[in-house]
Amino acid sequence: MLLAVRRLRSLSLLYPTFSPRRRLPPLFGVRGKVSISPSLPEFAGKISTSPSLPEFAVTPRSVDFNAWFQDVIAKAELADDGPVKGTMIYRPYAYKIWEAIQKYLDVKFEKIGHRNLYLPQLIPNKFIEKEASHIEGFSPELAIVTIGGGKELEEKLVLRPTSETIVNYAFDRWIRSYRDLPCMINQWVNVTRWEKRTKPFLRTLEFLWQEGHTAHATFEEAEKMALQMINLYKDFAYEQIALPVIAGRKSKAETFAGATCTYTIEAMMGDKRALQSGTSHNLGQNFSRAFETRFMKENGDMQHVWQTSSAVSTRLIGGIIMTHGDDTGLMLPPRIAPIQVVIVPIWNKSDEETSVLEAATTVHNTLTEAGIRVELDKSNQETPGWKFNFWEMKGVPLRLEIGPRDVTNKSVVVSRRTVPGKVGKEFGVSMEASTLVNYVKSRLEEIQDVLLQRAISFRDSNIVDVSSYGELKEAIAEGKWARGPWSASAAEELKVKKETSATLRCFPFEQPEGDKKCFMTGKPAEEVAIFAKSY
């Protein structure tokens, strides 16, 4: 404990709650025991509780993917469990990632015309009940407030599960004529959904998200916006977090409660399960009719507005972990990483410390001035090996090592997180400012691309094209995604779900040409669909 306190004082104040020696309790319940290779101690109920467990060891992904996921979350200091079962505490490192997502998307939303605001978290229950399919879809997940100020409330209040209803309360006040359209708003907020099964970052009682809402004069304008938003999410996933999602349309059975059509981006995780990573909904006039949100057309006629809603959430962080992480820990795409480069100065003798730290500080300042996010770990309470393991666990893309010999040679040693061991090290990289900056920026872009290409290769090698229900069953049993022509009914879609636990993830926008026959019925099909087990 004393060692942890000393390191806390010596580290930068970027993570004020950092405590590397602390053993964290399990997230969301106690895991059962897992048998793993004899070279590692047994992983039981609590994360990293065994005194013989190597400090930075995690359950191997191949042994227990869920245990690995939770180990990485704890040891990379991303989250902790909250006092209420199913809730979580976002630690500073994870919140930095969320802030980076927010910063990037806010610029994109602004260009489209969205404006940020904040809507109340407490929603009258009667609002939720106004749209029949909406209340039917969300009723089991609602958190309802019945007491306020020590007294029972006359009307129940719902903690925001989503905001389509209260948005219409606002739109009805703001929209009078066609001149007020389109009306486009966005908010970054928390929502509450009483999930039966929780998993950190993926399904929690309370989570953070962005939700956009728009109102339009025509169906065509609303449809264009819904598609524009899902494609924006797709571009973000590819370009910023190296997540090769598949964009497409949900089936009627999987459509958002209250929407006429739902578009989605689906990502394949490291265990081959699908993760719905963002959605955009064409709401038609369902909510505007329920709330009588109307506008006057140019000819003087009154008409209900056409609406959309769209959202991504902190489950994107879970997607980053499960797509790119390995048995060493987190692996972050450089464009989203809170720290892109960590500098580890190394010295053995006291008379070497000053010159090494001076050189490391100069390198730190040079890279920082070039707009690179850099951390200088100049503490002397831990060995260089400990620091290497620590920063690898946190997924920092590049590590620069500077020792006495490097100072003499005016060079650094560079290690890439994507290439472990000595193979990933490059020696003798010049400290000269422009040379070093160009080199580091080039390496960061290379790492970003490597992570994306790895994920694409993994995804494509685990999607199986099927032409019969038997082939679908076989693909799903192997843990893969099944892709094939589909024109069957909702009842047959439910049959697939019951018999294989796989759901129809989407009808991809990119469709193969030529005639198709539904693999379930043998009848003509216009589209192929993707089925997979999911989170």
Backbone torsions as a table, in degrees:
resi	resn	phi	psi	omega
1	MET	NA	-40.2	179.2
2	LEU	-61.1	-40.2	179.4
3	LEU	-62.6	-40.3	179.5
4	ALA	-64.2	-41.7	-179.4
5	VAL	-64.0	-42.7	178.8
6	ARG	-60.8	-43.3	-179.4
7	ARG	-67.3	-36.5	177.2
8	LEU	-56.9	-43.0	-177.5
9	ARG	-71.3	-29.0	-174.5
10	SER	-87.2	-22.0	179.3
11	LEU	-75.4	162.0	175.4
12	SER	-64.3	165.0	-176.9
13	LEU	-86.5	15.9	-179.9
14	LEU	-60.4	-36.7	179.8
15	TYR	-123.3	82.4	-173.2
16	PRO	-62.3	-18.7	-178.7
17	THR	-99.1	9.6	-175.3
18	PHE	-62.4	132.0	177.2
19	SER	-150.1	82.9	-169.2
20	PRO	-63.3	-24.2	-177.0
21	ARG	-87.9	-10.0	-175.3
22	ARG	-70.3	136.3	176.4
23	ARG	-91.6	117.1	-175.4
24	LEU	-84.7	147.0	175.3
25	PRO	-72.5	166.4	-177.9
26	PRO	-68.8	150.7	175.8
27	LEU	-90.8	126.9	172.4
28	PHE	56.6	58.0	172.6
29	GLY	98.8	168.9	-176.2
30	VAL	-96.1	131.0	177.6
31	ARG	-80.9	150.1	172.6
32	GLY	-74.0	167.6	-179.6
33	LYS	-70.8	146.3	-179.3
34	VAL	-125.4	130.6	176.9
35	SER	-85.9	125.6	179.5
36	ILE	-131.6	-174.7	-176.2
37	SER	-59.1	144.1	-175.6
38	PRO	-61.5	-15.4	-177.5
39	SER	-75.2	-14.0	178.6
40	LEU	-119.4	146.8	177.1
41	PRO	-65.1	164.1	-179.5
42	GLU	-71.3	136.4	174.1
43	PHE	-92.8	118.4	-179.0
44	ALA	-117.4	-148.9	-169.7
45	GLY	-51.6	-54.0	-175.8
46	LYS	-94.9	150.5	-178.9
47	ILE	-74.1	122.2	174.1
48	SER	55.5	47.4	-178.8
49	THR	-95.6	-20.7	-178.1
50	SER	-69.8	127.9	-179.6
51	PRO	-64.0	-20.4	179.9
52	SER	-90.7	-4.1	-178.5
53	LEU	-74.3	126.9	175.9
54	PRO	-53.9	139.7	-170.4
55	GLU	-56.5	-38.6	-175.9
56	PHE	-106.8	16.7	178.4
57	ALA	-76.5	143.8	173.3
58	VAL	-129.0	157.8	174.6
59	THR	-58.6	129.4	178.2
60	PRO	-57.9	140.1	179.5
61	ARG	-56.5	-38.6	-175.8
62	SER	-71.6	-18.1	-178.8
63	VAL	-88.3	-48.8	-178.4
64	ASP	-155.2	97.8	-174.5
65	PHE	-61.6	-40.3	-179.5
66	ASN	-65.3	-41.8	178.2
67	ALA	-65.9	-40.9	176.5
68	TRP	-58.2	-46.3	-178.9
69	PHE	-57.4	-47.0	-178.6
70	GLN	-70.8	-35.4	176.8
71	ASP	-61.7	-44.7	-179.4
72	VAL	-64.3	-41.8	178.8
73	ILE	-58.0	-43.7	-178.5
74	ALA	-71.4	-49.3	-172.3
75	LYS	-78.0	-24.0	173.7
76	ALA	-86.0	1.9	176.8
77	GLU	58.2	50.2	178.6
78	LEU	-93.1	-39.4	-175.3
79	ALA	-157.6	164.0	174.0
80	ASP	-136.6	162.1	180.0
81	ASP	-78.4	145.7	178.6
82	GLY	-85.5	171.4	-178.6
83	PRO	-70.4	-21.4	177.1
84	VAL	-100.3	128.7	-178.2
85	LYS	-53.6	130.2	179.6
86	GLY	92.7	-1.8	175.7
87	THR	-105.5	164.0	-179.7
88	MET	-143.2	155.0	175.9
89	ILE	-100.7	120.9	175.5
90	TYR	-80.7	113.7	178.9
91	ARG	-77.1	162.5	-173.2
92	PRO	-52.5	-37.1	-177.1
93	TYR	-65.0	-44.1	177.7
94	ALA	-67.8	-38.7	-178.6
95	TYR	-67.0	-31.0	174.9
96	LYS	-61.8	-39.8	177.4
97	ILE	-63.5	-44.6	178.9
98	TRP	-62.3	-39.6	178.3
99	GLU	-64.3	-36.1	177.6
100	ALA	-65.7	-40.0	176.3
101	ILE	-61.9	-45.9	-179.1
102	GLN	-62.4	-44.3	-177.9
103	LYS	-61.3	-44.0	-178.7
104	TYR	-67.4	-49.5	-175.9
105	LEU	-68.1	-33.2	179.7
106	ASP	-58.4	-39.7	178.4
107	VAL	-63.3	-43.2	179.3
108	LYS	-64.7	-43.5	179.7
109	PHE	-62.8	-40.5	-179.2
110	GLU	-60.9	-40.0	-179.7
111	LYS	-65.4	-34.9	178.3
112	ILE	-70.4	-32.1	-178.9
113	GLY	122.6	3.0	176.4
114	HIS	-70.8	146.5	176.7
115	ARG	-125.5	135.0	-177.9
116	ASN	-75.7	143.7	173.5
117	LEU	-151.4	-173.1	174.8
118	TYR	-137.9	127.7	177.1
119	LEU	-105.7	150.8	-177.2
120	PRO	-58.2	146.5	177.9
121	GLN	-77.5	-30.8	-179.9
122	LEU	-87.9	122.8	-176.9
123	ILE	-120.5	130.5	176.9
124	PRO	-57.3	136.0	-178.2
125	ASN	-60.1	-30.5	-179.6
126	LYS	-64.6	-26.8	176.5
127	PHE	-65.4	-45.1	-178.8
128	ILE	-62.1	-36.1	-175.5
129	GLU	-76.3	-12.9	-175.4
130	LYS	-67.1	-35.7	-179.3
131	GLU	-102.9	111.5	-168.4
132	ALA	-58.1	-50.4	-177.6
133	SER	-68.4	-28.0	179.8
134	HIS	-66.7	-48.6	179.7
135	ILE	-66.6	-35.7	178.7
136	GLU	-64.0	-39.7	-178.3
137	GLY	-73.9	-34.2	-173.3
138	PHE	-102.4	-13.1	-174.2
139	SER	-49.6	-44.8	-178.1
140	PRO	-67.1	-17.7	-175.0
141	GLU	-103.7	1.2	-174.3
142	LEU	-75.3	139.4	170.3
143	ALA	-105.5	118.7	-170.6
144	ILE	-113.8	132.2	177.3
145	VAL	-94.7	124.6	-179.1
146	THR	-117.5	-13.2	-179.1
147	ILE	-126.7	135.0	176.9
148	GLY	-145.5	134.3	-178.7
149	GLY	62.8	26.0	178.8
150	GLY	82.6	2.9	-179.0
151	LYS	-125.1	152.0	176.7
152	GLU	-70.7	131.6	-177.0
153	LEU	-74.3	145.8	177.1
154	GLU	-67.3	-33.8	178.7
155	GLU	-128.0	134.7	178.7
156	LYS	-65.8	145.5	176.4
157	LEU	-118.3	141.1	-179.0
158	VAL	-106.6	133.5	172.2
159	LEU	-74.1	126.9	-171.9
160	ARG	-41.6	112.7	171.7
161	PRO	-91.6	-24.5	175.8
162	THR	-174.2	174.3	-167.2
163	SER	-122.4	14.2	-178.2
164	GLU	-56.1	-36.8	-176.5
165	THR	-72.2	-48.8	-177.3
166	ILE	-72.8	-24.0	173.9
167	VAL	-62.1	-41.3	179.7
168	ASN	-67.8	-30.7	173.5
169	TYR	-59.7	-42.1	179.8
170	ALA	-73.8	-45.5	-179.5
171	PHE	-58.7	-38.1	-179.9
172	ASP	-62.1	-27.3	179.0
173	ARG	-84.4	-29.6	-172.1
174	TRP	-96.7	-27.3	-172.7
175	ILE	-100.7	121.8	178.6
176	ARG	-120.9	-40.2	-176.9
177	SER	-138.6	177.0	179.2
178	TYR	-59.6	-23.2	179.5
179	ARG	-67.7	-20.5	-179.6
180	ASP	-86.8	0.0	-176.5
181	LEU	-112.9	152.4	-5.7
182	PRO	-72.2	152.5	174.2
183	CYS	-111.9	119.0	-172.8
184	MET	-130.3	119.5	-177.7
185	ILE	-130.1	163.6	179.8
186	ASN	-148.7	147.9	173.1
187	GLN	-142.8	147.6	175.6
188	TRP	-108.8	108.4	-170.5
189	VAL	-145.1	178.8	170.4
190	ASN	-100.3	151.0	173.6
191	VAL	-130.9	158.4	-178.0
192	THR	-123.4	124.0	175.4
193	ARG	-137.2	124.5	-173.2
194	TRP	-80.6	76.5	-178.2
195	GLU	-69.2	141.3	178.5
196	LYS	-76.4	-39.4	178.4
197	ARG	-118.8	125.5	-176.4
198	THR	-113.9	153.6	177.9
199	LYS	-151.1	129.8	-173.8
200	PRO	-53.8	135.3	-179.0
201	PHE	71.7	-25.7	-175.4
202	LEU	-96.5	-48.2	178.5
203	ARG	-142.8	108.5	177.9
204	THR	-135.0	160.2	-178.7
205	LEU	-61.3	-35.4	177.5
206	GLU	-130.1	134.0	177.7
207	PHE	-145.5	169.9	-178.9
208	LEU	-103.7	143.9	176.3
209	TRP	-157.0	172.7	171.3
210	GLN	-111.3	135.2	174.4
211	GLU	-134.2	125.1	177.6
212	GLY	-103.2	144.4	179.3
213	HIS	-136.7	133.9	179.8
214	THR	-135.2	151.9	175.4
215	ALA	-126.5	139.0	-174.1
216	HIS	-136.1	166.8	-178.9
217	ALA	-85.4	-21.8	-177.2
218	THR	-136.8	160.5	175.2
219	PHE	-62.3	-41.2	-177.4
220	GLU	-61.1	-39.8	178.6
221	GLU	-66.2	-40.5	179.0
222	ALA	-65.7	-42.4	179.4
223	GLU	-63.1	-41.9	178.6
224	LYS	-61.4	-40.8	179.4
225	MET	-67.7	-42.2	179.6
226	ALA	-59.3	-42.7	178.7
227	LEU	-70.6	-37.8	178.5
228	GLN	-61.5	-40.0	-178.7
229	MET	-69.2	-42.4	-178.6
230	ILE	-68.3	-33.3	176.9
231	ASN	-72.2	-31.5	173.6
232	LEU	-63.1	-44.5	177.8
233	TYR	-62.1	-40.8	179.8
234	LYS	-62.0	-46.4	179.1
235	ASP	-61.1	-42.2	177.8
236	PHE	-60.0	-46.1	-177.9
237	ALA	-60.1	-46.1	179.7
238	TYR	-67.1	-49.9	-168.5
239	GLU	-81.2	-32.1	-173.9
240	GLN	-103.5	-40.8	-175.8
241	ILE	-114.7	11.3	175.4
242	ALA	53.2	40.6	-179.7
243	LEU	-109.1	105.2	-175.8
244	PRO	-80.1	80.6	-175.8
245	VAL	-78.2	158.7	172.3
246	ILE	-109.1	121.4	-179.0
247	ALA	-93.4	141.6	179.9
248	GLY	-173.5	-170.5	-177.8
249	ARG	-106.3	137.9	176.4
250	LYS	-75.5	154.9	172.7
251	SER	-71.8	167.3	178.9
252	LYS	-59.7	-38.3	-178.7
253	ALA	-65.6	-28.0	-177.4
254	GLU	-101.6	6.1	-178.4
255	THR	-72.2	144.1	179.6
256	PHE	-55.8	139.2	-178.3
257	ALA	-62.0	112.3	179.5
258	GLY	106.0	-6.3	-179.3
259	ALA	-97.0	156.1	172.6
260	THR	-88.8	-25.4	179.7
261	CYS	-157.2	139.0	178.3
262	THR	-122.3	131.4	174.0
263	TYR	-107.4	149.4	-172.2
264	THR	-142.7	158.8	165.9
265	ILE	-118.7	126.4	-175.9
266	GLU	-114.0	130.5	-178.8
267	ALA	-117.5	146.5	176.3
268	MET	-94.9	123.2	179.0
269	MET	-83.3	174.0	-177.4
270	GLY	-63.8	-19.1	176.1
271	ASP	-99.5	10.9	176.1
272	LYS	76.5	2.5	173.8
273	ARG	-75.1	153.4	178.6
274	ALA	-87.0	145.1	174.8
275	LEU	-125.4	115.3	173.4
276	GLN	-68.3	114.4	-168.5
277	SER	-105.7	-6.6	177.6
278	GLY	179.5	150.5	-179.7
279	THR	-139.9	153.1	175.0
280	SER	-138.3	132.3	-172.1
281	HIS	-121.4	133.1	166.7
282	ASN	-90.8	111.3	-174.9
283	LEU	-87.8	-3.9	-177.5
284	GLY	58.2	-133.9	177.1
285	GLN	-115.1	17.6	-175.3
286	ASN	-59.7	-47.8	-178.1
287	PHE	-80.0	-36.0	-179.0
288	SER	-66.6	-32.1	175.5
289	ARG	-70.9	-38.7	-179.9
290	ALA	-65.9	-33.7	-177.0
291	PHE	-106.1	3.3	-179.6
292	GLU	55.8	45.1	177.1
293	THR	-87.0	103.5	-172.6
294	ARG	-126.7	164.3	176.3
295	PHE	-140.7	157.6	177.9
296	MET	-90.3	123.6	177.9
297	LYS	-74.5	169.6	-178.9
298	GLU	-58.7	-31.0	-179.1
299	ASN	-84.5	2.6	177.4
300	GLY	94.5	-10.0	178.5
301	ASP	-73.2	150.7	176.3
302	MET	-96.8	139.4	-179.4
303	GLN	-146.3	147.3	175.8
304	HIS	-72.6	143.5	-180.0
305	VAL	-72.6	158.8	174.2
306	TRP	-104.0	134.4	-169.7
307	GLN	-125.9	160.2	171.3
308	THR	-136.4	160.0	168.1
309	SER	-144.4	154.9	-177.2
310	SER	-153.9	154.5	-177.2
311	ALA	-162.4	147.1	161.8
312	VAL	-130.3	158.0	-174.4
313	SER	-137.7	-175.0	179.0
314	THR	-69.0	-3.1	172.8
315	ARG	-65.8	-16.7	173.9
316	LEU	-59.8	-34.8	178.2
317	ILE	-65.1	-42.2	175.5
318	GLY	-60.2	-39.1	178.2
319	GLY	-63.4	-38.8	177.8
320	ILE	-63.8	-45.4	-179.8
321	ILE	-60.0	-50.8	-171.8
322	MET	-77.4	-16.2	177.9
323	THR	-88.7	-43.6	-170.3
324	HIS	-106.7	-19.7	-175.2
325	GLY	-65.8	158.6	177.5
326	ASP	-137.4	-168.9	-176.7
327	ASP	-72.6	-2.9	174.1
328	THR	-94.8	-15.6	177.4
329	GLY	134.4	-146.2	-178.8
330	LEU	-72.8	150.6	173.1
331	MET	-139.5	109.9	-171.8
332	LEU	-101.6	134.6	170.6
333	PRO	-61.2	133.3	-175.3
334	PRO	-54.2	-35.4	-175.4
335	ARG	-68.4	-19.1	-179.0
336	ILE	-112.6	-6.9	-174.6
337	ALA	-70.2	130.1	175.6
338	PRO	-59.2	-37.1	176.0
339	ILE	-122.2	119.1	180.0
340	GLN	-88.7	-31.6	-177.8
341	VAL	-137.7	132.2	171.8
342	VAL	-114.3	136.0	179.0
343	ILE	-106.1	124.4	178.7
344	VAL	-115.5	103.4	175.6
345	PRO	-75.6	141.7	-176.2
346	ILE	-129.6	128.3	175.0
347	TRP	-147.3	152.3	179.4
348	ASN	-107.9	-34.1	-177.7
349	LYS	-111.1	151.2	-176.8
350	SER	-62.2	-31.9	-178.3
351	ASP	-76.4	-7.1	177.1
352	GLU	-92.0	-18.6	-172.5
353	GLU	-59.7	-46.9	-174.8
354	THR	-61.7	-48.8	-177.2
355	SER	-66.8	-38.1	179.7
356	VAL	-66.6	-44.7	-179.5
357	LEU	-66.5	-36.7	177.8
358	GLU	-62.7	-44.7	178.9
359	ALA	-64.4	-42.3	-179.8
360	ALA	-63.7	-39.5	179.1
361	THR	-65.7	-40.3	178.2
362	THR	-62.6	-44.7	178.0
363	VAL	-62.1	-43.4	178.7
364	HIS	-57.4	-47.9	-178.2
365	ASN	-65.8	-39.2	-180.0
366	THR	-61.2	-47.5	-178.4
367	LEU	-69.9	-39.0	179.5
368	THR	-62.3	-43.5	179.4
369	GLU	-64.3	-23.3	178.4
370	ALA	-86.1	4.7	177.1
371	GLY	86.8	14.2	179.0
372	ILE	-93.4	138.7	-179.2
373	ARG	-84.1	112.6	-170.0
374	VAL	-125.9	143.0	173.7
375	GLU	-122.9	128.0	175.6
376	LEU	-102.7	111.3	-179.6
377	ASP	-94.1	90.5	-175.8
378	LYS	-103.6	15.0	178.1
379	SER	-66.2	152.8	179.5
380	ASN	-117.4	20.9	-178.1
381	GLN	-94.0	-12.9	-178.3
382	GLU	-127.6	156.7	178.5
383	THR	-76.2	159.1	175.6
384	PRO	-56.7	-39.3	179.3
385	GLY	-60.8	-40.8	177.1
386	TRP	-61.1	-43.8	-179.9
387	LYS	-64.5	-40.9	178.5
388	PHE	-57.4	-48.4	-179.4
389	ASN	-62.7	-41.4	-177.4
390	PHE	-62.8	-48.4	-176.8
391	TRP	-75.2	-27.5	172.7
392	GLU	-66.9	-40.5	177.0
393	MET	-59.6	-35.4	-179.2
394	LYS	-84.1	-0.7	170.8
395	GLY	77.1	20.5	180.0
396	VAL	-64.2	126.4	-172.3
397	PRO	-61.8	-41.9	-176.8
398	LEU	-127.9	140.8	174.2
399	ARG	-122.4	129.9	175.3
400	LEU	-107.1	128.1	178.5
401	GLU	-110.4	131.9	-179.2
402	ILE	-131.1	116.3	177.5
403	GLY	-118.9	-179.9	-178.8
404	PRO	-55.2	-41.9	-179.5
405	ARG	-66.5	-36.9	178.1
406	ASP	-66.0	-37.2	177.4
407	VAL	-61.1	-46.0	179.3
408	THR	-60.3	-42.3	-177.4
409	ASN	-85.9	-3.0	-177.9
410	LYS	54.2	49.9	-178.8
411	SER	-142.3	173.2	177.2
412	VAL	-133.9	162.5	171.9
413	VAL	-104.7	132.1	-176.3
414	VAL	-114.7	130.6	176.6
415	SER	-118.9	133.7	179.3
416	ARG	-98.6	135.6	179.6
417	ARG	-66.2	-26.1	-177.0
418	THR	-80.1	-13.7	-179.7
419	VAL	-127.0	100.6	-174.5
420	PRO	-71.1	157.0	173.3
421	GLY	73.7	-165.0	-176.7
422	LYS	-65.6	-27.3	179.7
423	VAL	-58.5	-34.4	-177.9
424	GLY	-87.6	4.7	-178.8
425	LYS	-96.6	141.5	175.0
426	GLU	-124.4	125.4	-175.0
427	PHE	-100.9	154.5	172.5
428	GLY	72.3	27.6	176.4
429	VAL	-76.2	123.8	-173.3
430	SER	-60.2	141.6	175.6
431	MET	-81.7	-9.9	-178.6
432	GLU	-53.7	131.2	-166.3
433	ALA	-51.2	-58.3	-175.1
434	SER	-65.9	-37.3	178.9
435	THR	-63.8	-46.4	-178.4
436	LEU	-65.7	-44.4	-179.3
437	VAL	-60.7	-47.2	-179.9
438	ASN	-63.1	-39.9	-179.7
439	TYR	-64.1	-48.0	-178.2
440	VAL	-63.5	-45.0	179.7
441	LYS	-61.7	-40.4	178.7
442	SER	-64.0	-42.8	179.5
443	ARG	-65.8	-39.1	179.4
444	LEU	-63.5	-42.2	177.7
445	GLU	-65.2	-37.6	178.8
446	GLU	-63.6	-43.0	179.1
447	ILE	-64.0	-41.8	178.3
448	GLN	-57.2	-45.9	-178.5
449	ASP	-69.0	-39.3	179.1
450	VAL	-60.2	-44.7	-179.5
451	LEU	-63.0	-40.9	179.2
452	LEU	-65.8	-46.1	-177.6
453	GLN	-65.3	-37.8	176.3
454	ARG	-60.0	-45.6	-177.6
455	ALA	-66.7	-39.0	178.0
456	ILE	-63.5	-45.2	-179.7
457	SER	-62.0	-42.9	179.1
458	PHE	-63.5	-45.2	179.8
459	ARG	-61.0	-51.7	-174.7
460	ASP	-65.1	-30.6	-179.6
461	SER	-78.3	-7.4	-178.2
462	ASN	-120.2	20.1	171.2
463	ILE	-110.5	125.0	-176.9
464	VAL	-111.2	128.3	174.8
465	ASP	-81.2	127.1	-175.5
466	VAL	-120.6	152.5	178.7
467	SER	-126.3	5.5	177.3
468	SER	-150.3	161.3	178.7
469	TYR	-65.1	-34.5	177.6
470	GLY	-61.7	-41.0	178.1
471	GLU	-66.4	-36.1	176.1
472	LEU	-62.1	-46.7	-179.6
473	LYS	-58.7	-41.5	-179.2
474	GLU	-64.9	-44.0	-179.9
475	ALA	-63.5	-44.5	-179.3
476	ILE	-66.1	-38.7	179.1
477	ALA	-62.1	-29.4	177.7
478	GLU	-84.5	1.7	178.3
479	GLY	83.3	12.5	-176.6
480	LYS	-99.4	172.8	173.4
481	TRP	-88.2	144.7	177.0
482	ALA	-113.0	131.2	-179.0
483	ARG	-125.7	125.6	-178.6
484	GLY	-166.0	164.5	180.0
485	PRO	-60.3	138.1	-176.0
486	TRP	-144.2	126.6	172.3
487	SER	-144.1	19.9	-176.8
488	ALA	-76.6	173.4	-175.1
489	SER	-81.4	170.2	176.0
490	ALA	-63.2	-33.3	179.0
491	ALA	-65.1	-39.2	179.2
492	GLU	-73.7	-30.7	173.4
493	GLU	-63.4	-41.4	178.0
494	LEU	-65.8	-35.6	177.5
495	LYS	-60.9	-43.4	177.9
496	VAL	-59.4	-43.1	-179.0
497	LYS	-63.7	-44.8	-178.2
498	LYS	-67.1	-37.8	-173.6
499	GLU	-88.1	-22.3	-176.5
500	THR	-125.2	-11.2	-173.9
501	SER	67.6	11.2	176.8
502	ALA	-97.9	145.7	177.8
503	THR	-117.8	159.7	176.7
504	LEU	-76.1	109.2	-175.4
505	ARG	-75.4	-44.4	177.5
506	CYS	-175.6	164.6	165.3
507	PHE	-96.6	104.6	-174.6
508	PRO	-58.6	146.8	175.3
509	PHE	-63.3	-37.7	178.8
510	GLU	-83.5	111.6	-174.7
511	GLN	-118.2	142.1	176.8
512	PRO	-70.7	151.3	179.0
513	GLU	-84.8	166.9	175.7
514	GLY	100.7	169.6	179.5
515	ASP	-71.4	147.3	-178.2
516	LYS	-136.7	150.6	174.0
517	LYS	-124.3	131.6	-179.5
518	CYS	-57.4	127.8	-178.1
519	PHE	-69.6	-13.2	-178.8
520	MET	-93.4	-39.8	-172.2
521	THR	-114.9	-18.7	-176.1
522	GLY	81.0	-1.6	179.6
523	LYS	-82.7	161.9	179.3
524	PRO	-57.9	143.2	178.6
525	ALA	-132.9	139.1	-179.6
526	GLU	-89.0	-21.9	-173.3
527	GLU	-136.7	156.6	167.6
528	VAL	-95.9	151.5	178.0
529	ALA	-125.3	157.8	177.4
530	ILE	-111.3	129.6	175.7
531	PHE	-114.5	141.6	178.0
532	ALA	-164.7	157.1	167.7
533	LYS	-73.9	149.2	-171.9
534	SER	-142.7	169.5	172.6
535	TYR	-90.5	NA	NA
